[in-house]
Amino acid sequence: MEDENVTSTPSTPVQRLRHRKRSSTEVFADGDRVNASPLLVNDRNKYKSFMVRTYSTLWMIGGFVLIVYMGHLYITAMVVVIQIFMAKELFNLLRKAPEDKCLPGIKQLNWHFFFTAMLFVYGRILSQRLANTVTADQFLYRLVSGLIKYHMAICYFLYIIGFMWFILTLKKKMYKYQFGQYAWTHMILIVVFTQSSFTVANIFEGIFWFLLPASLIIINDIFAYIFGFFFGRTPLIKLSPKKTWEGFIGASVTTIISAFVLANIMGRFPWLTCPRQDLSTGWLQCDADPLFKAEPFTLPAWIPEWFPWKEMEVLPVQWHALCLGLFASIIAPFGGFFASGFKRAFKIKDFGDSIPGHGGITDRMDCQMVMAVFAYIYLQSFIVSQSVSVDKILDQILTNLTFEEQQALFMRLGNMLKDKAMMGYS
């Protein structure tokens, strides 16, 4: 025992000096390891992680393509499942087991607020399409019309139930934790449902407006990884040490080119471009919107003579796709940087471990959230006509008027048209 004590604790000045030198050397060695370059080109295990990530990516892309092939409702269901997993990962960030044991029902309360928000958001987006689906059945139509009419009141009272539940479960010495969870839950609802509501709205405007923006984010993410993997030398931002300028620029160019090409390919399929006005599952056929009708385009004079094509057919939507591609390559990655800063604040590597090589669902949806909002705003601001149409008026009549009120409107409109016709003849 005495020998062990002498060895572990230096007693003479010479031994203490040697011990200090050895300790400082170990500290510097550890510091070198900590400050070692995090770039992928210098990662010894990069090929192993590359294979794991590639395998997971292929599975995700295959599943994504299958769900898109199945149609609007299945894509919406996928969005719902994704946001439930995102909420679960985010709810778990601030969980503390001892406090949760003292507060039975706190998890159930969080999910009560979550599903109340889901009912509110999707009720507003899908209410008219649900009414269009059940118009053939008079009883179902009246039931759905009543639910739509009182939708906001139902959601509000469900929220008030959760609010009262929260107040009645407040415990002494637990106030700070409980109010922290309450605020955290509401922040999650804002983050998750902002993204999902715009995504679902885009789906029903036409799968094209969901699929193209989502594909551009996937392409940008893949090629940023590939260019960074093989060529990345210059760090891009401290929040994401593995992101490089080479990966960012290479992915940006690839994404913009892909946007132009993919818009031409996707824009030629009616089942991708037609808006869905109900909740049926069949493939759609409709008259092509002018955005999706090919027009001849002559290349500018400054194009080199050796270039083989002087004229080509371009869909007008391809010019809009360039704007989406530009946003996906330059602005949307900041959603990933935000998520990186968020994870650093909580000292975690990933939000979860549900996707091998990628982390959690939230890790893959950070840029998609930013892109979905932009795609919706761009679509509504620059593409969708905001003028009143016959279809919009009929939708309002069918949703908000009773059958008797619709009959009265029909009779009055008929009399007005007769009077107009008589005045015209006279």
TORGUZA-466097 format. One record per residue (C-alpha): y, z, x. Coordinates in nm, 2 decimals. Each point is the difference from the previous one (the first is absolute). Last residue first. Example, Ala and Ser with C-alpha at 12.3 -4.5 7.8 and 13.67 -1.06 7.14 Angstrom:
// TORGUZA-466097
{py->-0.11, pz->0.71, px->1.37}
{py->-0.34, pz->0.07, px->-0.14}
//
This chain:
// TORGUZA-466097
{py->4.50, pz->-7.40, px->-8.62}
{py->-0.32, pz->-0.07, px->0.20}
{py->0.09, pz->0.25, px->0.27}
{py->0.11, pz->0.26, px->-0.25}
{py->-0.34, pz->-0.03, px->-0.17}
{py->-0.18, pz->0.04, px->0.33}
{py->0.20, pz->0.31, px->0.09}
{py->-0.08, pz->0.15, px->-0.34}
{py->-0.37, pz->-0.07, px->0.04}
{py->0.00, pz->0.15, px->0.36}
{py->0.17, pz->0.31, px->-0.13}
{py->-0.25, pz->0.03, px->-0.29}
{py->-0.30, pz->-0.03, px->0.24}
{py->0.15, pz->0.26, px->0.24}
{py->0.04, pz->0.24, px->-0.29}
{py->-0.36, pz->-0.06, px->-0.11}
{py->-0.15, pz->0.04, px->0.35}
{py->0.21, pz->0.31, px->0.07}
{py->-0.13, pz->0.16, px->-0.33}
{py->-0.35, pz->-0.09, px->0.10}
{py->0.05, pz->0.16, px->0.35}
{py->0.15, pz->0.31, px->-0.16}
{py->-0.31, pz->0.03, px->-0.23}
{py->-0.24, pz->-0.04, px->0.30}
{py->0.20, pz->0.27, px->0.19}
{py->0.25, pz->-0.10, px->0.27}
{py->0.01, pz->0.11, px->0.37}
{py->-0.29, pz->-0.17, px->0.17}
{py->-0.04, pz->-0.33, px->-0.20}
{py->0.38, pz->-0.05, px->-0.02}
{py->0.06, pz->0.08, px->0.37}
{py->-0.28, pz->-0.24, px->0.11}
{py->0.13, pz->-0.27, px->-0.23}
{py->0.35, pz->0.03, px->0.16}
{py->-0.15, pz->-0.02, px->0.35}
{py->-0.21, pz->-0.31, px->-0.09}
{py->0.30, pz->-0.17, px->-0.16}
{py->0.20, pz->0.04, px->0.32}
{py->0.30, pz->0.21, px->0.10}
{py->0.13, pz->-0.08, px->0.35}
{py->-0.11, pz->0.19, px->0.31}
{py->-0.19, pz->-0.29, px->0.15}
{py->-0.25, pz->0.12, px->0.26}
{py->0.07, pz->-0.14, px->0.35}
{py->0.30, pz->0.15, px->0.19}
{py->0.05, pz->0.36, px->-0.12}
{py->-0.33, pz->0.08, px->-0.18}
{py->-0.22, pz->-0.16, px->0.27}
{py->0.21, pz->0.15, px->0.28}
{py->-0.01, pz->0.34, px->-0.15}
{py->-0.37, pz->-0.01, px->-0.06}
{py->-0.08, pz->-0.14, px->0.35}
{py->0.23, pz->0.26, px->0.16}
{py->-0.18, pz->0.29, px->-0.18}
{py->-0.34, pz->-0.13, px->0.09}
{py->0.10, pz->-0.05, px->0.36}
{py->0.12, pz->0.36, px->0.06}
{py->-0.32, pz->0.15, px->-0.15}
{py->-0.22, pz->-0.25, px->0.18}
{py->0.14, pz->0.12, px->0.33}
{py->-0.14, pz->0.35, px->-0.04}
{py->-0.32, pz->-0.11, px->-0.18}
{py->-0.25, pz->-0.01, px->0.29}
{py->0.08, pz->0.35, px->0.13}
{py->0.01, pz->0.13, px->-0.36}
{py->-0.37, pz->-0.11, px->-0.05}
{py->-0.10, pz->0.21, px->0.30}
{py->-0.07, pz->-0.07, px->0.36}
{py->-0.03, pz->-0.36, px->0.12}
{py->-0.30, pz->0.00, px->0.24}
{py->-0.24, pz->0.12, px->-0.27}
{py->0.17, pz->0.01, px->-0.34}
{py->-0.03, pz->0.33, px->-0.19}
{py->0.13, pz->0.20, px->0.29}
{py->0.32, pz->0.14, px->-0.13}
{py->0.38, pz->0.01, px->0.04}
{py->-0.05, pz->-0.08, px->0.37}
{py->0.09, pz->0.16, px->0.33}
{py->0.14, pz->0.32, px->-0.13}
{py->0.29, pz->0.21, px->0.13}
{py->0.17, pz->0.04, px->-0.34}
{py->0.33, pz->-0.14, px->0.13}
{py->-0.19, pz->-0.24, px->0.22}
{py->-0.17, pz->-0.13, px->-0.31}
{py->0.33, pz->-0.06, px->-0.18}
{py->0.14, pz->-0.17, px->0.31}
{py->-0.30, pz->-0.24, px->-0.01}
{py->0.04, pz->-0.05, px->-0.37}
{py->0.36, pz->-0.10, px->0.05}
{py->-0.10, pz->-0.24, px->0.28}
{py->-0.25, pz->-0.16, px->-0.24}
{py->0.26, pz->-0.04, px->-0.27}
{py->0.22, pz->-0.15, px->0.28}
{py->-0.26, pz->-0.27, px->0.03}
{py->0.13, pz->-0.13, px->-0.34}
{py->0.34, pz->-0.11, px->0.14}
{py->-0.08, pz->-0.26, px->0.27}
{py->-0.33, pz->-0.17, px->-0.07}
{py->-0.04, pz->0.06, px->-0.37}
{py->0.37, pz->-0.07, px->-0.07}
{py->-0.01, pz->-0.33, px->0.18}
{py->-0.32, pz->-0.10, px->-0.17}
{py->0.15, pz->0.09, px->-0.34}
{py->0.30, pz->-0.22, px->0.08}
{py->-0.22, pz->-0.28, px->0.12}
{py->-0.20, pz->0.03, px->-0.33}
{py->0.32, pz->-0.09, px->-0.19}
{py->0.01, pz->-0.33, px->0.18}
{py->-0.37, pz->-0.04, px->-0.08}
{py->0.07, pz->0.05, px->-0.37}
{py->0.16, pz->-0.35, px->-0.01}
{py->-0.34, pz->-0.15, px->0.07}
{py->0.01, pz->-0.24, px->0.29}
{py->-0.14, pz->-0.36, px->0.03}
{py->0.05, pz->-0.15, px->0.34}
{py->0.21, pz->-0.26, px->0.17}
{py->0.05, pz->-0.08, px->0.37}
{py->-0.34, pz->0.11, px->0.12}
{py->-0.14, pz->-0.11, px->0.34}
{py->0.24, pz->0.19, px->0.23}
{py->0.05, pz->-0.22, px->0.30}
{py->0.35, pz->-0.10, px->-0.11}
{py->0.12, pz->0.36, px->0.04}
{py->0.15, pz->0.17, px->-0.31}
{py->0.38, pz->-0.02, px->0.02}
{py->0.02, pz->-0.25, px->-0.29}
{py->-0.10, pz->0.26, px->-0.25}
{py->-0.34, pz->-0.02, px->-0.18}
{py->-0.01, pz->-0.17, px->-0.34}
{py->-0.13, pz->0.21, px->-0.28}
{py->-0.19, pz->-0.14, px->-0.31}
{py->-0.04, pz->0.25, px->-0.28}
{py->-0.32, pz->0.19, px->-0.11}
{py->0.01, pz->0.19, px->-0.32}
{py->-0.04, pz->0.38, px->0.04}
{py->0.36, pz->0.11, px->-0.04}
{py->0.03, pz->-0.23, px->-0.29}
{py->-0.24, pz->0.23, px->-0.19}
{py->-0.34, pz->-0.16, px->-0.06}
{py->-0.11, pz->-0.03, px->-0.36}
{py->-0.26, pz->0.27, px->-0.06}
{py->-0.36, pz->0.09, px->0.06}
{py->-0.12, pz->0.35, px->0.05}
{py->-0.34, pz->0.14, px->0.10}
{py->-0.15, pz->0.25, px->-0.24}
{py->0.05, pz->0.38, px->0.02}
{py->0.21, pz->0.09, px->-0.31}
{py->0.28, pz->0.25, px->0.03}
{py->0.28, pz->-0.21, px->-0.14}
{py->0.30, pz->-0.21, px->0.12}
{py->-0.14, pz->-0.10, px->0.34}
{py->0.24, pz->-0.22, px->0.21}
{py->-0.15, pz->-0.33, px->0.13}
{py->0.02, pz->-0.05, px->0.38}
{py->-0.34, pz->0.12, px->0.12}
{py->-0.21, pz->-0.14, px->-0.28}
{py->0.21, pz->-0.32, px->0.02}
{py->-0.12, pz->-0.07, px->0.36}
{py->0.24, pz->-0.23, px->0.20}
{py->0.24, pz->0.28, px->0.10}
{py->-0.26, pz->0.17, px->0.20}
{py->-0.03, pz->-0.28, px->0.26}
{py->0.37, pz->-0.08, px->0.03}
{py->0.09, pz->0.37, px->0.01}
{py->-0.26, pz->0.06, px->0.27}
{py->0.15, pz->-0.26, px->0.23}
{py->0.37, pz->0.12, px->-0.02}
{py->-0.10, pz->0.37, px->0.02}
{py->-0.25, pz->-0.07, px->0.29}
{py->0.29, pz->-0.14, px->0.21}
{py->0.21, pz->0.30, px->-0.07}
{py->-0.29, pz->0.24, px->0.07}
{py->-0.10, pz->-0.17, px->0.33}
{py->0.36, pz->0.01, px->0.14}
{py->0.04, pz->0.37, px->-0.10}
{py->-0.35, pz->0.10, px->0.14}
{py->0.08, pz->-0.15, px->0.34}
{py->0.35, pz->0.17, px->0.00}
{py->-0.14, pz->0.34, px->-0.09}
{py->-0.30, pz->-0.01, px->0.22}
{py->0.20, pz->-0.11, px->0.30}
{py->0.26, pz->0.26, px->-0.08}
{py->-0.26, pz->0.27, px->0.01}
{py->-0.15, pz->0.26, px->-0.24}
{py->-0.24, pz->0.25, px->0.16}
{py->0.27, pz->0.27, px->0.04}
{py->0.09, pz->0.00, px->-0.37}
{py->0.29, pz->0.24, px->-0.05}
{py->0.13, pz->-0.09, px->0.35}
{py->0.07, pz->-0.36, px->-0.11}
{py->-0.08, pz->-0.34, px->0.15}
{py->-0.18, pz->0.07, px->0.33}
{py->-0.02, pz->-0.31, px->0.23}
{py->-0.34, pz->-0.10, px->0.14}
{py->-0.20, pz->-0.14, px->-0.30}
{py->-0.18, pz->-0.32, px->0.09}
{py->-0.36, pz->0.03, px->-0.10}
{py->-0.01, pz->0.30, px->-0.24}
{py->0.37, pz->-0.02, px->-0.10}
{py->-0.05, pz->-0.37, px->-0.10}
{py->-0.32, pz->0.10, px->-0.20}
{py->0.15, pz->0.31, px->-0.16}
{py->0.32, pz->-0.17, px->-0.10}
{py->-0.22, pz->-0.28, px->-0.12}
{py->-0.21, pz->0.22, px->-0.24}
{py->0.30, pz->0.19, px->-0.13}
{py->0.21, pz->-0.31, px->-0.07}
{py->-0.30, pz->-0.17, px->-0.17}
{py->-0.06, pz->0.30, px->-0.22}
{py->0.37, pz->0.02, px->-0.09}
{py->0.01, pz->-0.37, px->-0.08}
{py->-0.31, pz->0.03, px->-0.22}
{py->0.16, pz->0.27, px->-0.21}
{py->0.31, pz->-0.21, px->-0.05}
{py->-0.20, pz->-0.31, px->-0.10}
{py->-0.26, pz->0.18, px->-0.22}
{py->0.24, pz->0.19, px->-0.22}
{py->0.24, pz->-0.28, px->-0.09}
{py->-0.28, pz->-0.25, px->-0.02}
{py->-0.19, pz->0.22, px->-0.24}
{py->0.26, pz->-0.10, px->-0.26}
{py->0.28, pz->0.20, px->-0.17}
{py->-0.28, pz->0.24, px->-0.09}
{py->-0.08, pz->0.08, px->0.36}
{py->0.37, pz->0.05, px->0.09}
{py->0.04, pz->0.27, px->-0.26}
{py->-0.32, pz->0.17, px->0.13}
{py->0.15, pz->0.00, px->0.36}
{py->0.34, pz->0.13, px->-0.12}
{py->-0.17, pz->0.29, px->-0.18}
{py->-0.23, pz->0.07, px->0.29}
{py->0.27, pz->0.03, px->0.27}
{py->0.24, pz->0.22, px->-0.19}
{py->-0.30, pz->0.19, px->-0.14}
{py->-0.12, pz->0.12, px->0.34}
{py->0.33, pz->0.10, px->0.16}
{py->0.15, pz->0.16, px->-0.31}
{py->-0.32, pz->0.18, px->-0.10}
{py->-0.04, pz->0.13, px->0.36}
{py->0.35, pz->0.14, px->-0.01}
{py->-0.07, pz->0.17, px->-0.33}
{py->-0.32, pz->0.16, px->0.15}
{py->0.19, pz->0.12, px->0.31}
{py->0.27, pz->0.17, px->-0.21}
{py->-0.27, pz->0.19, px->-0.20}
{py->-0.20, pz->0.08, px->0.31}
{py->0.31, pz->0.15, px->0.17}
{py->0.08, pz->0.19, px->-0.32}
{py->-0.35, pz->0.15, px->0.01}
{py->0.01, pz->0.09, px->0.37}
{py->0.34, pz->0.16, px->-0.03}
{py->-0.09, pz->0.20, px->-0.31}
{py->-0.32, pz->0.14, px->0.14}
{py->0.12, pz->0.36, px->0.07}
{py->0.00, pz->0.06, px->-0.38}
{py->-0.20, pz->-0.25, px->-0.20}
{py->0.12, pz->-0.30, px->-0.20}
{py->-0.27, pz->-0.11, px->-0.24}
{py->0.21, pz->0.01, px->-0.32}
{py->0.27, pz->-0.22, px->0.16}
{py->-0.24, pz->-0.27, px->0.11}
{py->-0.18, pz->-0.02, px->-0.34}
{py->0.34, pz->-0.02, px->-0.17}
{py->0.09, pz->-0.30, px->0.22}
{py->-0.34, pz->-0.16, px->-0.05}
{py->0.04, pz->0.03, px->-0.38}
{py->0.35, pz->-0.13, px->0.03}
{py->-0.14, pz->-0.31, px->0.18}
{py->-0.25, pz->-0.06, px->-0.28}
{py->0.29, pz->0.04, px->-0.25}
{py->0.20, pz->-0.27, px->0.19}
{py->-0.29, pz->-0.24, px->0.02}
{py->-0.06, pz->0.03, px->-0.38}
{py->0.37, pz->-0.05, px->-0.07}
{py->0.02, pz->-0.30, px->0.22}
{py->-0.30, pz->-0.17, px->-0.17}
{py->0.11, pz->0.07, px->-0.35}
{py->0.07, pz->-0.37, px->-0.10}
{py->-0.28, pz->-0.13, px->0.23}
{py->-0.25, pz->0.24, px->-0.16}
{py->0.11, pz->-0.10, px->-0.35}
{py->-0.03, pz->-0.37, px->0.09}
{py->-0.35, pz->0.06, px->0.15}
{py->-0.11, pz->0.17, px->-0.32}
{py->0.15, pz->-0.27, px->-0.22}
{py->-0.16, pz->-0.27, px->0.20}
{py->-0.33, pz->0.17, px->0.00}
{py->0.00, pz->0.02, px->-0.38}
{py->0.12, pz->-0.36, px->-0.04}
{py->-0.26, pz->-0.15, px->0.24}
{py->0.10, pz->-0.35, px->0.12}
{py->0.32, pz->0.13, px->0.18}
{py->-0.22, pz->0.22, px->0.24}
{py->0.07, pz->-0.19, px->0.33}
{py->0.37, pz->-0.07, px->-0.06}
{py->0.06, pz->0.37, px->-0.06}
{py->-0.17, pz->0.09, px->0.33}
{py->0.22, pz->-0.26, px->0.17}
{py->0.30, pz->0.16, px->-0.15}
{py->-0.10, pz->0.35, px->0.12}
{py->-0.11, pz->-0.11, px->0.35}
{py->0.31, pz->0.08, px->0.21}
{py->0.14, pz->0.30, px->-0.20}
{py->-0.34, pz->0.16, px->-0.05}
{py->-0.09, pz->-0.06, px->0.36}
{py->0.29, pz->0.21, px->0.12}
{py->-0.02, pz->0.28, px->-0.26}
{py->-0.37, pz->0.03, px->0.00}
{py->-0.01, pz->0.01, px->0.38}
{py->0.27, pz->0.26, px->0.01}
{py->-0.20, pz->0.22, px->-0.23}
{py->-0.31, pz->-0.07, px->0.21}
{py->0.18, pz->0.13, px->0.31}
{py->0.16, pz->0.30, px->-0.17}
{py->-0.34, pz->0.11, px->-0.12}
{py->-0.14, pz->-0.07, px->0.35}
{py->0.23, pz->0.25, px->0.15}
{py->-0.08, pz->0.26, px->-0.27}
{py->-0.37, pz->-0.04, px->0.06}
{py->0.05, pz->0.07, px->0.37}
{py->0.20, pz->0.31, px->-0.08}
{py->-0.26, pz->0.13, px->-0.25}
{py->-0.10, pz->0.31, px->0.18}
{py->0.28, pz->0.13, px->0.22}
{py->-0.13, pz->0.27, px->0.24}
{py->-0.27, pz->-0.24, px->0.13}
{py->0.27, pz->-0.27, px->0.04}
{py->0.20, pz->0.24, px->0.22}
{py->-0.30, pz->0.07, px->0.23}
{py->-0.09, pz->-0.37, px->0.02}
{py->0.34, pz->-0.14, px->0.09}
{py->0.07, pz->-0.35, px->-0.13}
{py->0.31, pz->-0.17, px->0.14}
{py->-0.16, pz->-0.32, px->0.10}
{py->-0.27, pz->0.00, px->-0.26}
{py->0.23, pz->-0.12, px->-0.28}
{py->0.08, pz->-0.30, px->0.22}
{py->-0.36, pz->-0.11, px->0.05}
{py->-0.08, pz->0.06, px->-0.37}
{py->0.31, pz->-0.20, px->-0.11}
{py->-0.10, pz->-0.29, px->0.22}
{py->-0.35, pz->0.01, px->-0.14}
{py->0.14, pz->-0.01, px->-0.36}
{py->0.24, pz->-0.28, px->0.10}
{py->-0.29, pz->-0.21, px->0.13}
{py->-0.21, pz->0.05, px->-0.31}
{py->0.30, pz->-0.10, px->-0.22}
{py->0.07, pz->-0.31, px->0.21}
{py->-0.36, pz->-0.11, px->-0.02}
{py->0.01, pz->0.04, px->-0.38}
{py->0.30, pz->-0.23, px->-0.01}
{py->-0.19, pz->-0.25, px->0.21}
{py->-0.29, pz->0.02, px->-0.24}
{py->0.23, pz->-0.05, px->-0.30}
{py->0.18, pz->-0.30, px->0.15}
{py->-0.31, pz->-0.21, px->0.11}
{py->-0.35, pz->0.00, px->0.14}
{py->0.09, pz->-0.22, px->0.30}
{py->0.26, pz->0.26, px->0.11}
{py->-0.28, pz->0.26, px->0.00}
{py->-0.23, pz->-0.22, px->0.21}
{py->0.28, pz->-0.08, px->0.25}
{py->0.08, pz->0.37, px->0.05}
{py->-0.36, pz->0.09, px->0.05}
{py->-0.04, pz->-0.27, px->0.27}
{py->0.33, pz->0.10, px->0.16}
{py->-0.10, pz->0.37, px->0.01}
{py->-0.35, pz->-0.07, px->0.14}
{py->0.15, pz->-0.23, px->0.27}
{py->0.26, pz->0.26, px->0.09}
{py->-0.26, pz->0.27, px->0.04}
{py->-0.21, pz->-0.21, px->0.24}
{py->0.32, pz->-0.10, px->0.19}
{py->0.11, pz->0.36, px->0.04}
{py->-0.34, pz->0.11, px->0.13}
{py->-0.01, pz->-0.30, px->0.24}
{py->0.35, pz->0.07, px->0.13}
{py->-0.07, pz->0.37, px->0.04}
{py->-0.29, pz->-0.09, px->0.24}
{py->0.21, pz->-0.27, px->0.17}
{py->0.30, pz->0.24, px->0.05}
{py->-0.20, pz->0.28, px->0.16}
{py->0.17, pz->-0.04, px->0.34}
{py->0.35, pz->-0.02, px->-0.16}
{py->0.25, pz->-0.16, px->0.24}
{py->0.05, pz->-0.32, px->-0.21}
{py->0.02, pz->0.22, px->-0.31}
{py->0.31, pz->0.17, px->0.12}
{py->-0.01, pz->0.38, px->0.01}
{py->0.12, pz->0.01, px->0.37}
{py->-0.09, pz->0.33, px->0.16}
{py->0.25, pz->0.27, px->-0.07}
{py->-0.26, pz->0.25, px->-0.12}
{py->-0.23, pz->-0.09, px->0.28}
{py->0.27, pz->0.02, px->0.26}
{py->0.11, pz->0.34, px->-0.15}
{py->-0.36, pz->0.13, px->0.04}
{py->0.00, pz->-0.11, px->0.36}
{py->0.35, pz->0.16, px->0.05}
{py->-0.13, pz->0.33, px->-0.15}
{py->-0.31, pz->-0.01, px->0.21}
{py->0.21, pz->-0.05, px->0.32}
{py->0.22, pz->0.29, px->-0.11}
{py->-0.30, pz->0.23, px->-0.04}
{py->-0.14, pz->-0.09, px->0.34}
{py->0.33, pz->0.07, px->0.17}
{py->0.04, pz->0.33, px->-0.19}
{py->-0.36, pz->0.10, px->0.10}
{py->0.06, pz->-0.09, px->0.36}
{py->0.32, pz->0.22, px->0.00}
{py->-0.19, pz->0.29, px->-0.17}
{py->-0.28, pz->-0.02, px->0.25}
{py->0.25, pz->0.01, px->0.29}
{py->0.18, pz->0.29, px->-0.15}
{py->-0.32, pz->0.20, px->-0.03}
{py->-0.15, pz->0.11, px->-0.34}
{py->-0.10, pz->-0.32, px->-0.17}
{py->-0.15, pz->0.06, px->-0.35}
{py->-0.31, pz->-0.19, px->-0.10}
{py->-0.19, pz->0.03, px->0.33}
{py->0.08, pz->0.37, px->0.06}
{py->-0.10, pz->0.08, px->-0.36}
{py->-0.33, pz->-0.18, px->0.04}
{py->-0.08, pz->0.18, px->0.32}
{py->0.07, pz->0.33, px->-0.17}
{py->-0.24, pz->-0.08, px->-0.28}
//
